[in-house]
Amino acid sequence: MSDFRSKPKTLHGLDVRTVGRFMLLSALVGLVAGAGALAFYFATDVATEWILSKWAGLHTPGHGNALEVGGFVDTLRMPHRWFLFLIPALGGLVSGWLVFGFAPEAEGHGTDAAIEAFHQKKGEIRARVPIVKAIASVATISTGGSAGREGPIAQIGAGFGSFLADRLRLSVSDRRILLLAGMAGGIGATFRAPLGGALFAVEVLYQDPEFEHEGLIPCIISSIVAYSLFGAVTGWNPLLTTPDFRFEHPVELFFYLMLGMACALLGTVYVRTFYQVRDRFAALKLPAFLKPAIGGLILGIMAMFVPQVLGSGYGWVQAALYGKMALWLMILLALGKIVATSLTISSGGSGGVFAPSLVIGAMLGGSFGALVHLFFPELLAEPRSCVLIGMAGFFAGVANTPIATLIMVSELTGNYALLAPLMLVCVVAMVFFRRSSIYEQQVIGRVDSPAHLGDLVVNVLAGISVGDLAEFGRPPTLIPEDMPLNEIIEHMSGSETSYFPVVNSAGEMSGIFSINDLRRILHEEVPPALILARDVAVSQVLTTTPEESVTLVLRKFTRRGIEEIPVVDSQQPGKVLYMLSRRAVLTRYASEMEKKKGVFAET
């Protein structure tokens, strides 16, 4: 009895894995995520109304109500004022100044940043990032940038989850779970899709069909609370409304199979365009904060000819769902949105990729359905259903989230009658689109995430030392301390490693840096000749020796979130023998597991 009484009764003293505490923390994260979603929702709506509608004179179709769809659209003409082309540039300028001046990690689409924080940064997100991300995204979206709300709100919710974990001094694993709960709450509220938001947060982390199952219950609780708060204020209607679609003809599955393959094909174009545009902007010799403005200017010029590419595009999806858009216009908008989204976000602008991806998929699905119905009217009775199915299949392919996407699209349209074709198209699109994603920070599976390296410390590695893995080691690329940056880049070009030991005049290691460290330095406006290797290197180097246990090395990889570690001579700690990668250790682990399986099979 005295043992129980001696346990602390405070929140901090309880075990974070107890059900009661996790429910409380998840609900609190959901409450803040829902409040953040509301603030962001009203801020973007008010700003968009004033800037695009009243100032620029641009009016797009409404969504969420069948009465707002309007008449049939078969023209690019839309009323707007002559200076429309300048407005996205203005938004890009404000967004770039905020992001690159106060929180560079808020650049791009926020969901990817949250995924990176989960895998690579122990769930840590700086407190200022969600605030900067929210304001910068309002500037981008309200001025016509082709971006969505899910990225910013995911980062807002994830940021609070990380902040709460830090304040309560929780473990790294618990911080990661609350980060996911924040993502789920923000997305579940914003899209009025509580189950889809929860599943998305635990599925989007990996390219393989895996879930972060430890976070599922906290994500569900957070998403329910956030959705309830958001719905109580904004209403309970789905984000989009649809006709009464039905799936009653199994022969249509053949066409849906073709649509899934089309989603994968266009998804490949989308992702390649997105990151090629990013690389082009990164190569521009301009201050980073000006690049979103350049992207916005190009987008604005494009919008003078195709104004439909501006904004989230949900109104056009609503029109397509009711068959109010011409075939040629849907094809043009599908391609135009790819370019517009790349110009907006890949240039350094702030916003999400979920909404534009849904629009691209919807236009692809609408075009596909119209074409099939034109040639096979009796086999595909309702071509408009392809809008909804294409919307889900396209995003499921580019994001590797088939389960979450089909549930989320069903929730945000309020239509569950097409679950069978949705399942088929989402799975087909992902299978044909494997190993590529709009979310660059995804890892292949749980075994590839630093968040789960500690899970691999099992007896199969007992007795194996670092020296036993010498054949997998890579020759180190040693960088002299006084080597300038421009020479460092040339010296690295033929290297097989991504971490580079820095050595002094005696050839002893005095520090180390990675490719990512160089990328951060290259963003600074300092002449490369003035930056020496010792300026880039970290002096506190985590090393191992040939005699050390591989199990201990795995713990080092987990604790520091690194990909390679220098193996040094135990007698001369400054002498680097070779570089050992996390991949090499995992390869040996897999090999030992296969051996164990063989032994068990024989017995």
Buried (B, 14 or more C-beta within 10 A) or exposed (E): EEEEEEEEEEEEEBEBEEEEBBBBBBBBBBBBBBBBBBBBBEBBBEBBEEBBEEBBBBBBBBBBEBEEBBEEBEEBEBEBEEEBBBBBBBBBBBBBBBBBEBBBBBBBBBBBBBBBBBBBBBBBBBEEBBBBBBBBBBBBBBBBBBBBBBBBBBBBBBBBBBBBBBEBEBEBBBBBBBBBBBBBBBBBBBBBBBBBBBBBBBBBBBBBBBBBEBBBBBBBBBBBBBBBBBBEEBEEEBBBBBBEBEBEEEEBBEBBBBBBBBBBBBBBEBBEBBBEBBEEBBEEEEEBBBBBBBBBBBBBBBBEEBBBBBBBBBBBBBBBBBBBBBBEBBBBBBBBBBBBBBBBBBBBBBBBBBBBBBBBBBBBBBBBBBBBBEEBEEEBEBBBBBBBBBBBBBBBBBBBBBBBBBBBBBBBBBBEBBEEBBBBBBBBBBBBBEEBBBBBBBBBBBBBBBBBBBEBBEEBBEEBBBBEBBEBBBEBBBBBBEBBBEBBEEBBEEBEBBBBBBBBEEEBBBBBBBEEBBEEBEEEEEEEEEBBBBBBBEEEBBBBBBEBBBBEBBBBBBBEBBBBBBBBEEEEBBBBBBBBBBEBBBEBBEEBBEEEEEEEEEE
